[in-house]
Amino acid sequence: MPPRRRGSRRPALTVVLSLAAALTAGSAGAQGLTLSLTSDEPLYKPRESVILALGVATAGIPETADFYLGVVYPDGFTVLSFVDLQVSRLLGSRFVPGSLFPVSTGIDLRIPFSVQLTDVLIYTWSGRERFGRYRFYLAAVRAGSRNPAADVLAASTLDVDFACCRDRDGDGFDDTVDCNDNDPTVHPGATEVCGDGVDNDCSAGDGVCVLPQCSDGLDNDADGGTDFDPGPLGDPQCTSPMDDDEGA
């Protein structure tokens, strides 16, 4: 864990995330101030990367704010605070507000502005993290306030899931066994359709079409007639193209 920065411990964060609302609601905000968090996917597997974007827009309100960016772990109380947008991260607890740290302080909101930051955070899951739901949060708090009940100016949260596997197409088979997790008609146990170029049942490729004897172009019973054909070249034993026995 990186060392704590001298002077970075801010009791003002009693405001942010001692409030369950800032971490359990989807978003909230004062009139004239809007925050947003988005990611490229809702679910990630080991070796995949979550790419986070954020937005801040104000119409101009008479406030100065400290901003907090972090993520709540699946245990519901461990918080990773991002104290800059590079590599500095500090662990804390949402039940110990003084252990949470701002990413930016003293932002003047009186002048209207709108900022959209893409790729603000890119994190590649190593596979050593705990599986479960992670809640990213962005919160604006009245600068210097110690009032946890009233001084969250705006907050936005974003849930992402980290799992060993995913069922992207919702067919009940995850991508460890589903050979095409973008097509719900393709999965183990599906009906194989021969000759369509698709391994429908995820077992040994596209099925080879075995045609009935009366449609396969062969004289299977060596009687001089081939397949169902009302003409002189057809096999008189074939009653239809689907007949599978030229000799009966």
N, C-alpha and C positions, 0 to 999 in steps of 0.2 A: 504494500500500500504506500503511495507517495506520502512524504512528510506533510504535515499541516503547515500552512503558511502562517507566519506570525501576523496577528491582527486580522485574520480572515474569519475568525469565529464571530458570528453576528447574532446576538440575542434577538434582533429584529425578525429572525426567521421563526420565532415563536408564531409569527403571523401565518406563515405559509402552510406548513404541513403538519402542524398540530391539528389543523382543520381537516377533518376527514373529507369535507366537501371538495377541497382542492385536489384530492387524490382519488376520490371515488365518483365524482360527477364527471360527465363528459366534458363540459366546458361551462364557464361562467365568466361574467365580465361586467365592469361598469359601463354605463352608456358612454359611447365615444371611444372605447378601447377594446380592441378585438385581438385575440391571440389564436394561433392555429398550429397544430402539429400534424404532419402526414408522413407516411412511410410508403415504400414501393410495394410491400407485400404485408398481409396480415399474419403470415405464419412462415417460420424459418426452420431449416434443418442445419445440422453441423456443416460447416464450411460454406454456408451461405452468408450473405452480408445484408444487414438491415441498413437502409439509407434513409436518413431522417431529414425532413425539410420543415422549416418553421416560418411563421409569418407574424408580424406585429403591425397593427394599423391603429392610428389614433386620429380623431378629428380635431384634437387639441383639447386637453382637459387640464385644469389647474392642479396638476400633481407632478411629483417626482418619484420615480419608481426604482426599486431594485428588482432584477430579474433572476429567477431561479430555473435551472434546467437540470433534470435528473431522471432517474428511473427507479421505480419501486420493484423489488424482487418478488418472485412468486410467494415468498413467505409472508408477504403483506406488511412487513415493517422495515426491512433493510432497504436503505436508499443509497443509490450511487449519485452523488452530486457532480456535475460537470462545472468546474470552476473556471474553465476557459473552453474554447472550442477546439483545442488541440488534444493534449494527452493527459492533462491534469484531472484526476478524478479522486474523489474522497468518499469513503464509506461513512454512512451515518444511519440514523433511525428516524422514521417519521414520528415516533413517540418521544424523541429527544430533539426538539426543533433546533436547539443550539448546535446540533451536530451537522446541520445542513448549511450549504454554502452557496453564495450567489455566483452567477456567471457574469453578471454585469451590474454595476451600481450607479445610482445617481442619474438615471436617464430622465431628461426633461421631457414631459409629455404635453407641455403647453403649446408647442408648435406642431401642427399636423404633419404626420409623415406616415408612410407605408413601406414596410420592408419585407421582402420575401427572400429567404435564404434556402437554396437547394443544396443538397449534399452537405448539410451543416454538420452531420455526424454520420460516419460510416463505421460500422462495427461488424467484424466477421466472427461468427460463432465458432468456437473451437471444438465444441462437443463436450467440454468439461463443465459447462454451466449447468445449473439445475433446469430440468425441463419444466415448463409451465408458462404462465401468463406474466408478462412484464408490462408495467404501466409507465410509459414516459410522461413527463409532465413539464409544462412551461407555466410559470406563475409570475405575475407582476404584483409587487407588494409596495405599499406606500413606504417610501424610503425612511428609515430610522424609526418606524413605528414599532411599538411593543404590544399592540392590541390584537390578539389572535382572532378575535371575533368579528372585527369590522374592516380590517385593512388589507385584505386580498383584493386588489383592484381588478384583476382578471386572471383566469386560469384556463388552461386547456390540457386535456389528457389524451393519450393514445395507447391503446392496448395492442400488443403483438404477442404471438405465441411462439415458443421455441419447443420443438418436438423432434423425436427421432425420425419421424416420417410424416407424410401428409396424404390425404385423399382429396386431391384437387377437384376431381370430377364428381365426387359424391356417390360413387357406385358401391361403396362399402368395402373397397379393397385399396390399401395404401400403396404408395409407390415402391415399396420393397417387393411387392408381388405383382402389381399391375404394370403390364408392359407398355401401356399408354394411358397415363393418368389424366389426360386431357379429353378422353373419350369415354363416356359412361357405358357405352355398348361393348367396350373391350375390357375384359377382366378374366381371371381364372373362372372356369365353369360356364362362360358364355357359349352360345351356339356358334360353332365354327362354320363360316360361309366359304365354301371352297372357291378358289379362283378370283376372289375379290382383292387380292393383294394385301390383306390384313390378317394378322394373327389374332383372330377374335378371342380365342380362349387362352392366349398367352402360353401356348405349349407347342414348341417346335415349328413355328412359322405358319404360313397360310396353308390350309388343308389342300391336299391334292384331290381334285374332283374325279370321282370314280363314276363313270356314266353307266346307265343300265346297258345290258348286252344288246338290246335292240336300238341303241343310239350311239354305240362306241366305234362304229366304222369297221368292226371286225366280224369275220365269219366264225363265231365262237364254236358252232357245232359242226363245222366243215361240211355243210350240206350244199354249198354253192350259192346260198342266199345270204345277204348281209343286211341286218337292221330291218326296221319297220319301213317298208316301201311298197306301195300297192303295185308298182311296176314289176317287170320280170326279174329284176336284180334283187328284190327284197326277199327276206326270209319269210316263208309263209307261216312259220310258227310264231312270228312276232305279231301280237294283237294290238300293240300301241308302242310309241317311242319309249315309254317307261317300263315296258316289259323287260325283266332282267333275266330271262331264260329263253334263248333262241331255240332250245330243243324241246320246248313244251308249249 
